[in-house]
């Protein structure tokens, strides 16, 4: 009888298996696409999926993934929150860090503080504009992007300035432990930090609360305007931190070095299962989304697609993701 009961339980469990439900899990689709794209890349260019090449792809994904951490927080907070200024902040932070550093190893720490602090300040201004001045996030961050880009032109006159310290460049591009570059350990650390922040702190619960239903969160005593300022501030901070690593990767700073991270940082978040309506999602999915996008970009480069073509692919990808994951019909307030 016990054997028959176990058999019946197995049959019932198997009959309840729903492939559609499995595919709706946020991490499943990006992981499947990563495997598929690696196979396609290896087919198009032998060696594409070799361990050394994967490490290089992960290095690029780390740069995108760190800035996407801040973007993830803003989007989770709801109200169609998107930070369009992260690319300009990366460019600005790279110029700040490069001019503080000027190739000196001893100035790496001050450069990190300067770039991250500048990003934090710009992010807080975004948050103040969105909450206190009630400017829509898209408009506010787009305007801030223009202001920061204008400031960059005034500061540099369009000429590249500042240089990365050798120790920073080696940390980004050279193995530091077990053949793995230091930037990947930083990204792993960011992943653990985000997991703890979102699932292990009151701040994280409040993020999901205001993203799900801002009015209900307000009635429970959550200071929505402070939360939102904090989220935009963290977005700016992560963008400023990314700028230092981008400087180490490129070697010097120039106007527009961060532009390539703006749209992909949004796509990585959505691809990882966080809808633009906010209130649900995780950074783990965003990490997978960042790696997936880097693989896709690498394949397009291998196929010798022009920059404008890659931008079209990224834009279409975002639209398809919006249709696939869907958006809530009711506006969350």
Sine and cosine of phi, psi and omega as CSV:
sin_phi,cos_phi,sin_psi,cos_psi,sin_omega,cos_omega
0.00,0.00,-0.64,0.77,0.00,-1.00
-0.90,0.43,-0.62,0.78,0.02,-1.00
-0.90,0.43,-0.66,0.75,0.01,-1.00
-0.91,0.41,-0.61,0.79,0.01,-1.00
-0.90,0.44,-0.67,0.74,0.02,-1.00
-0.90,0.44,-0.66,0.75,0.01,-1.00
-0.90,0.45,-0.67,0.74,0.01,-1.00
-0.90,0.43,-0.61,0.79,0.01,-1.00
-0.90,0.43,-0.65,0.76,0.02,-1.00
-0.90,0.43,-0.67,0.74,0.01,-1.00
-0.89,0.46,-0.69,0.72,0.00,-1.00
-0.90,0.43,-0.64,0.76,-0.01,-1.00
-0.91,0.41,-0.67,0.75,-0.01,-1.00
-0.93,0.38,-0.55,0.84,-0.01,-1.00
-0.94,0.33,-0.35,0.94,0.00,-1.00
-1.00,0.02,-0.10,1.00,-0.01,-1.00
-0.90,0.43,0.80,-0.60,-0.06,-1.00
-0.84,-0.54,0.97,-0.24,0.02,-1.00
-0.85,0.53,-0.57,0.82,0.00,-1.00
-0.89,0.46,-0.63,0.77,0.03,-1.00
-0.91,0.41,-0.60,0.80,0.04,-1.00
-0.90,0.44,-0.68,0.73,-0.01,-1.00
-0.93,0.37,-0.38,0.93,0.01,-1.00
-0.98,0.17,-0.13,0.99,0.07,-1.00
-0.93,0.36,0.73,-0.68,-0.13,-0.99
-0.83,0.56,-0.60,0.80,-0.10,-1.00
-0.99,0.13,-0.33,0.94,-0.13,-0.99
-0.92,0.38,-0.78,0.63,-0.08,-1.00
-0.89,0.47,-0.78,0.63,0.02,-1.00
-0.87,0.48,-0.60,0.80,0.01,-1.00
-0.92,0.39,-0.65,0.76,0.06,-1.00
-0.89,0.46,-0.69,0.72,-0.01,-1.00
-0.92,0.40,-0.56,0.83,0.06,-1.00
-0.87,0.49,-0.73,0.68,0.01,-1.00
-0.89,0.46,-0.70,0.72,-0.02,-1.00
-0.89,0.45,-0.71,0.70,-0.03,-1.00
-0.92,0.38,-0.58,0.81,0.06,-1.00
-0.90,0.43,-0.63,0.78,0.05,-1.00
-0.91,0.41,-0.70,0.72,0.03,-1.00
-0.89,0.45,-0.66,0.75,0.02,-1.00
-0.90,0.44,-0.65,0.76,0.03,-1.00
-0.91,0.41,-0.58,0.81,0.03,-1.00
-0.93,0.37,-0.68,0.73,-0.02,-1.00
-0.96,0.29,-0.57,0.82,-0.04,-1.00
-0.58,-0.81,0.99,-0.13,-0.01,-1.00
-0.79,0.61,0.73,-0.68,-0.07,-1.00
0.99,-0.16,-0.11,0.99,-0.01,-1.00
-0.88,0.48,-0.60,0.80,-0.05,-1.00
-0.98,-0.19,0.35,0.94,0.04,-1.00
-0.95,0.33,0.41,-0.91,-0.02,-1.00
-0.82,0.58,-0.67,0.74,0.00,-1.00
-0.89,0.45,-0.65,0.76,0.01,-1.00
-0.93,0.36,-0.61,0.80,0.03,-1.00
-0.90,0.43,-0.61,0.79,0.06,-1.00
-0.88,0.47,-0.65,0.76,0.03,-1.00
-0.91,0.42,-0.65,0.76,0.03,-1.00
-0.90,0.43,-0.64,0.77,0.02,-1.00
-0.91,0.41,-0.55,0.83,0.05,-1.00
-0.89,0.47,-0.71,0.70,0.05,-1.00
-0.91,0.41,-0.62,0.79,0.02,-1.00
-0.91,0.42,-0.55,0.84,0.01,-1.00
-0.90,0.44,-0.66,0.75,0.03,-1.00
-0.87,0.50,-0.71,0.71,0.02,-1.00
-0.94,0.34,-0.62,0.78,-0.07,-1.00
-0.92,0.38,-0.56,0.83,-0.02,-1.00
-0.94,0.35,-0.70,0.72,0.05,-1.00
-0.93,0.37,-0.52,0.85,0.02,-1.00
-0.93,0.36,-0.33,0.95,0.05,-1.00
-0.88,0.47,-0.72,0.70,0.05,-1.00
-0.92,0.39,-0.65,0.76,0.04,-1.00
-0.88,0.48,-0.62,0.79,0.02,-1.00
-0.87,0.50,-0.69,0.72,-0.01,-1.00
-0.90,0.44,-0.69,0.72,0.00,-1.00
-0.90,0.44,-0.68,0.73,-0.02,-1.00
-0.93,0.37,-0.63,0.77,0.04,-1.00
-0.86,0.50,-0.51,0.86,-0.02,-1.00
-0.95,0.31,-0.09,1.00,0.10,-1.00
0.98,0.22,-0.29,-0.96,-0.04,-1.00
0.86,0.51,0.57,0.82,-0.02,-1.00
0.80,0.60,0.60,0.80,-0.04,-1.00
-0.95,0.31,0.90,-0.43,0.09,-1.00
-0.70,-0.72,0.71,-0.71,0.00,-1.00
-0.98,-0.21,0.98,-0.19,0.00,-1.00
-0.99,0.11,-0.04,1.00,-0.07,-1.00
-1.00,-0.07,-0.04,1.00,-0.11,-0.99
-0.88,0.47,-0.59,0.81,0.02,-1.00
-0.89,0.45,-0.70,0.71,0.02,-1.00
-0.92,0.40,-0.60,0.80,0.03,-1.00
-0.91,0.43,-0.64,0.77,0.05,-1.00
-0.88,0.47,-0.70,0.71,0.02,-1.00
-0.88,0.47,-0.70,0.71,0.00,-1.00
-0.90,0.43,-0.72,0.70,-0.01,-1.00
-0.90,0.44,-0.58,0.82,0.03,-1.00
-0.91,0.42,-0.64,0.77,0.04,-1.00
-0.92,0.40,-0.70,0.71,0.02,-1.00
-0.87,0.49,-0.77,0.64,-0.04,-1.00
-0.90,0.43,-0.66,0.75,-0.02,-1.00
-0.90,0.44,-0.62,0.78,-0.01,-1.00
-0.97,0.24,-0.47,0.88,0.11,-0.99
-0.96,0.29,-0.66,0.75,-0.09,-1.00
-0.96,0.27,-0.80,0.59,-0.02,-1.00
0.75,0.66,0.67,0.74,0.09,-1.00
0.98,0.22,0.08,1.00,-0.05,-1.00
-0.99,-0.11,0.81,-0.59,0.01,-1.00
-0.88,0.47,-0.53,0.85,-0.05,-1.00
-0.94,0.33,-0.23,0.97,-0.06,-1.00
-0.97,-0.23,0.20,0.98,-0.02,-1.00
-0.90,0.43,-0.74,0.67,-0.03,-1.00
-0.87,0.49,-0.75,0.66,0.06,-1.00
-0.87,0.50,-0.56,0.83,0.01,-1.00
-0.92,0.39,-0.65,0.76,0.04,-1.00
-0.89,0.46,-0.71,0.71,0.01,-1.00
-0.89,0.45,-0.66,0.75,-0.01,-1.00
-0.91,0.42,-0.72,0.70,-0.03,-1.00
-0.93,0.36,-0.72,0.69,0.00,-1.00
-0.91,0.41,-0.61,0.79,0.04,-1.00
-0.92,0.40,-0.64,0.77,0.05,-1.00
-0.90,0.44,-0.67,0.74,0.03,-1.00
-0.90,0.44,-0.66,0.75,0.04,-1.00
-0.87,0.49,-0.69,0.72,0.00,-1.00
-0.89,0.45,-0.69,0.73,0.03,-1.00
-0.91,0.42,-0.64,0.77,0.03,-1.00
-0.89,0.46,-0.65,0.76,0.04,-1.00
-0.90,0.45,-0.64,0.77,0.07,-1.00
-0.88,0.48,-0.65,0.76,0.10,-1.00
-0.85,0.52,-0.72,0.69,-0.02,-1.00
-0.89,0.45,-0.64,0.77,0.04,-1.00
-0.90,0.44,-0.67,0.74,0.03,-1.00
-0.89,0.46,-0.63,0.78,-0.03,-1.00
-0.96,0.29,-0.64,0.77,-0.11,-0.99
-1.00,-0.02,-0.80,0.60,-0.09,-1.00
-0.99,0.16,-0.70,0.72,0.01,-1.00
-1.00,0.08,-0.16,0.99,0.04,-1.00
0.84,0.54,0.65,0.76,0.09,-1.00
-1.00,0.03,0.75,-0.66,0.02,-1.00
-0.81,0.59,0.63,-0.78,-0.06,-1.00
-0.80,0.60,-0.69,0.73,-0.01,-1.00
-0.87,0.49,-0.69,0.72,-0.02,-1.00
-0.93,0.37,-0.70,0.71,-0.04,-1.00
-0.89,0.46,-0.76,0.65,-0.06,-1.00
-0.95,0.30,-0.50,0.86,0.09,-1.00
-0.92,0.39,-0.67,0.74,0.06,-1.00
-0.90,0.44,-0.67,0.75,0.02,-1.00
-0.90,0.44,-0.58,0.81,0.06,-1.00
-0.85,0.53,-0.70,0.71,0.03,-1.00
-0.90,0.44,-0.65,0.76,0.01,-1.00
-0.89,0.46,-0.72,0.69,-0.03,-1.00
-0.92,0.40,-0.65,0.76,0.02,-1.00
-0.90,0.43,-0.63,0.77,0.07,-1.00
-0.89,0.45,-0.65,0.76,0.04,-1.00
-0.89,0.45,-0.59,0.81,0.03,-1.00
-0.90,0.44,-0.69,0.73,0.02,-1.00
-0.88,0.47,-0.67,0.75,0.01,-1.00
-0.91,0.41,-0.59,0.80,-0.04,-1.00
-0.96,0.27,-0.65,0.76,-0.16,-0.99
-0.96,-0.29,-0.24,0.97,-0.09,-1.00
0.84,0.54,0.43,0.90,0.03,-1.00
0.98,0.18,0.12,0.99,-0.04,-1.00
-0.97,-0.25,0.76,-0.65,0.05,-1.00
-0.83,0.56,0.69,-0.73,-0.02,-1.00
-0.59,-0.81,0.53,-0.85,0.01,-1.00
1.00,0.06,0.54,-0.84,-0.02,-1.00
-0.71,-0.71,0.50,-0.86,0.03,-1.00
-0.98,0.19,0.57,-0.82,0.09,-1.00
-0.95,0.31,0.56,-0.83,0.00,-1.00
-0.83,0.56,-0.61,0.79,-0.03,-1.00
-0.92,0.40,-0.56,0.83,0.04,-1.00
-0.94,0.34,-0.70,0.71,0.01,-1.00
-0.87,0.49,-0.66,0.75,0.02,-1.00
-0.92,0.39,-0.58,0.81,0.00,-1.00
-0.90,0.44,-0.56,0.83,-0.04,-1.00
-0.99,0.13,-0.66,0.75,-0.21,-0.98
-0.96,-0.27,-0.32,0.95,-0.09,-1.00
-0.94,-0.33,0.52,-0.86,0.03,-1.00
-0.89,0.45,0.66,-0.75,0.06,-1.00
-0.90,-0.43,-0.39,0.92,0.01,-1.00
-0.37,-0.93,0.82,-0.58,0.04,-1.00
0.82,0.58,0.58,0.82,0.03,-1.00
0.97,0.25,0.21,0.98,-0.06,-1.00
-0.94,-0.34,0.78,-0.63,0.04,-1.00
-0.90,0.43,0.43,-0.90,-0.05,-1.00
-0.89,0.46,-0.52,0.85,-0.03,-1.00
-0.87,0.50,-0.52,0.86,0.00,-1.00
-0.94,0.35,-0.56,0.83,0.08,-1.00
-0.93,0.36,-0.58,0.81,0.08,-1.00
-0.89,0.46,-0.68,0.73,-0.02,-1.00
-0.90,0.44,-0.65,0.76,0.06,-1.00
-0.88,0.47,-0.66,0.75,0.05,-1.00
-0.88,0.48,-0.66,0.75,0.06,-1.00
-0.88,0.47,-0.63,0.78,0.02,-1.00
-0.87,0.48,-0.72,0.70,0.04,-1.00
-0.91,0.41,-0.64,0.77,0.02,-1.00
-0.88,0.48,-0.70,0.71,-0.01,-1.00
-0.92,0.38,-0.63,0.78,0.02,-1.00
-0.89,0.46,-0.68,0.73,0.04,-1.00
-0.92,0.39,-0.68,0.74,-0.03,-1.00
-0.88,0.47,-0.69,0.72,-0.11,-0.99
-0.99,0.17,-0.54,0.84,-0.10,-0.99
-0.92,-0.38,-0.18,0.98,-0.09,-1.00
-0.85,-0.53,0.14,0.99,-0.02,-1.00
-0.74,-0.67,0.39,-0.92,0.07,-1.00
-0.91,0.42,-0.54,0.84,0.03,-1.00
-0.87,0.50,-0.67,0.74,0.01,-1.00
-0.90,0.44,-0.68,0.73,0.03,-1.00
-0.89,0.46,-0.58,0.81,0.01,-1.00
-0.93,0.36,-0.55,0.84,0.07,-1.00
-0.87,0.50,-0.76,0.65,0.02,-1.00
-0.90,0.44,-0.57,0.82,-0.02,-1.00
-0.91,0.42,-0.74,0.68,-0.02,-1.00
-0.95,0.30,-0.46,0.89,0.05,-1.00
-0.96,0.29,-0.52,0.85,0.00,-1.00
-0.99,0.17,-0.74,0.67,-0.02,-1.00
-0.40,-0.92,0.99,-0.14,-0.09,-1.00
-0.88,0.47,-0.64,0.77,-0.04,-1.00
-0.91,0.41,-0.68,0.73,0.02,-1.00
-0.90,0.43,-0.64,0.77,0.03,-1.00
-0.89,0.46,-0.64,0.77,0.02,-1.00
-0.89,0.46,-0.63,0.77,-0.01,-1.00
-0.93,0.36,-0.40,0.92,0.03,-1.00
-1.00,0.03,0.04,1.00,0.08,-1.00
0.98,-0.19,0.09,1.00,0.02,-1.00
-0.97,0.26,0.77,-0.64,0.06,-1.00
-0.99,0.16,1.00,-0.03,-0.13,-0.99
-0.89,0.46,-0.68,0.73,-0.08,-1.00
-0.92,0.39,-0.60,0.80,0.06,-1.00
-0.92,0.38,-0.65,0.76,0.03,-1.00
-0.87,0.50,-0.71,0.70,-0.07,-1.00
-0.93,0.36,-0.62,0.78,0.10,-1.00
-0.88,0.48,-0.67,0.75,0.03,-1.00
-0.89,0.46,-0.63,0.78,0.00,-1.00
-0.91,0.41,-0.71,0.71,0.03,-1.00
-0.92,0.38,-0.56,0.83,0.07,-1.00
-0.89,0.45,-0.67,0.74,0.04,-1.00
-0.92,0.40,-0.57,0.82,0.06,-1.00
-0.88,0.47,-0.70,0.72,0.06,-1.00
-0.91,0.42,-0.61,0.79,0.02,-1.00
-0.88,0.47,-0.74,0.67,-0.01,-1.00
-0.91,0.42,-0.58,0.81,0.05,-1.00
-0.92,0.40,-0.65,0.76,0.05,-1.00
-0.90,0.43,-0.64,0.77,0.05,-1.00
-0.90,0.43,-0.66,0.75,0.04,-1.00
-0.87,0.49,-0.58,0.82,-0.04,-1.00
-0.86,0.51,-0.57,0.82,0.02,-1.00
-0.92,0.39,-0.67,0.74,0.01,-1.00
-0.94,0.35,-0.59,0.81,0.07,-1.00
-0.90,0.45,-0.65,0.76,0.07,-1.00
-0.86,0.50,-0.69,0.72,0.02,-1.00
-0.90,0.43,-0.53,0.85,-0.01,-1.00
-0.97,0.24,-0.65,0.76,-0.05,-1.00
-1.00,0.04,-0.44,0.90,0.00,-1.00
0.99,-0.11,-0.51,0.86,0.06,-1.00
-0.52,-0.85,0.15,-0.99,-0.09,-1.00
-0.93,-0.37,0.57,-0.82,0.02,-1.00
-0.42,-0.91,0.33,-0.94,-0.02,-1.00
-0.89,0.45,0.73,-0.68,0.05,-1.00
1.00,0.02,0.05,1.00,-0.03,-1.00
-0.91,0.42,-0.42,0.91,-0.03,-1.00
-0.99,-0.12,-0.06,1.00,-0.07,-1.00
-0.86,0.50,-0.55,0.84,-0.07,-1.00
-0.94,0.35,-0.15,0.99,-0.05,-1.00
-0.99,-0.15,-0.19,0.98,-0.11,-0.99
-0.92,0.39,-0.88,0.47,-0.03,-1.00
-0.92,0.39,-0.71,0.71,0.03,-1.00
-0.86,0.50,-0.54,0.84,0.01,-1.00
-0.90,0.43,-0.54,0.84,0.05,-1.00
-0.96,0.29,-0.71,0.70,-0.02,-1.00
-0.88,0.47,-0.64,0.77,-0.01,-1.00
-0.87,0.49,-0.64,0.77,0.00,-1.00
-0.92,0.40,-0.73,0.68,-0.03,-1.00
-0.92,0.38,-0.66,0.75,0.02,-1.00
-0.89,0.46,-0.50,0.86,0.01,-1.00
-0.98,0.20,0.03,1.00,0.10,-0.99
0.97,-0.24,0.12,0.99,0.04,-1.00
-0.99,-0.13,0.93,-0.37,0.01,-1.00
-0.95,0.32,0.45,-0.89,-0.01,-1.00
-0.92,0.40,-0.25,0.97,0.08,-1.00
-0.97,0.25,-0.24,0.97,0.08,-1.00
0.98,0.19,-0.06,-1.00,0.09,-1.00
1.00,0.04,-0.23,0.97,0.02,-1.00
-0.46,-0.89,0.44,-0.90,-0.02,-1.00
0.78,-0.62,0.07,-1.00,-0.01,-1.00
-0.49,-0.87,0.29,-0.96,0.01,-1.00
-0.98,0.21,-0.40,0.92,0.04,-1.00
-0.86,0.52,-0.69,0.73,0.06,-1.00
-0.90,0.44,-0.60,0.80,0.03,-1.00
-0.90,0.44,-0.61,0.79,0.05,-1.00
-0.88,0.48,-0.70,0.72,0.05,-1.00
-0.90,0.43,-0.64,0.77,0.03,-1.00
-0.89,0.45,-0.63,0.78,0.02,-1.00
-0.90,0.43,-0.69,0.72,0.02,-1.00
-0.90,0.44,-0.65,0.76,0.01,-1.00
-0.88,0.47,-0.69,0.72,-0.02,-1.00
-0.92,0.40,-0.60,0.80,0.03,-1.00
-0.91,0.42,-0.65,0.76,0.06,-1.00
-0.88,0.48,-0.71,0.71,0.01,-1.00
-0.87,0.49,-0.71,0.71,0.01,-1.00
-0.89,0.46,-0.64,0.77,0.00,-1.00
-0.90,0.43,-0.63,0.78,0.04,-1.00
-0.90,0.43,-0.66,0.75,0.01,-1.00
-0.90,0.44,-0.61,0.79,0.06,-1.00
-0.92,0.38,-0.64,0.76,0.05,-1.00
-0.87,0.49,-0.59,0.81,0.03,-1.00
-0.99,0.15,0.08,1.00,0.06,-1.00
0.88,0.48,0.64,0.77,0.08,-1.00
-0.99,0.16,0.67,-0.74,-0.01,-1.00
-0.93,0.38,0.29,-0.96,-0.03,-1.00
-0.86,0.52,-0.67,0.74,-0.02,-1.00
-0.89,0.45,-0.57,0.82,0.03,-1.00
-0.92,0.40,-0.63,0.78,0.03,-1.00
-0.92,0.40,-0.62,0.79,0.03,-1.00
-0.90,0.43,-0.62,0.78,0.04,-1.00
-0.90,0.45,-0.68,0.74,0.01,-1.00
-0.88,0.47,-0.68,0.73,0.01,-1.00
-0.90,0.44,-0.67,0.74,0.02,-1.00
-0.90,0.44,-0.70,0.72,0.03,-1.00
-0.90,0.44,-0.63,0.78,0.03,-1.00
-0.86,0.51,-0.69,0.73,0.01,-1.00
-0.89,0.46,-0.68,0.74,0.01,-1.00
-0.90,0.43,-0.66,0.75,0.01,-1.00
-0.90,0.43,-0.66,0.75,0.01,-1.00
-0.90,0.45,-0.63,0.77,0.03,-1.00
-0.88,0.47,-0.64,0.77,0.01,-1.00
-0.94,0.34,-0.61,0.79,-0.06,-1.00
-0.94,0.33,-0.78,0.63,-0.04,-1.00
-0.98,0.21,-0.43,0.90,0.04,-1.00
0.98,0.20,0.32,-0.95,0.06,-1.00
-0.81,-0.59,0.57,-0.82,-0.03,-1.00
-0.92,0.39,0.70,-0.72,-0.04,-1.00
-0.94,0.34,-0.54,0.84,-0.03,-1.00
-1.00,-0.01,0.79,-0.62,0.01,-1.00
-0.94,0.33,0.76,-0.65,0.02,-1.00
-0.99,0.14,0.75,-0.66,0.00,-1.00
-0.79,-0.62,0.00,0.00,0.00,0.00
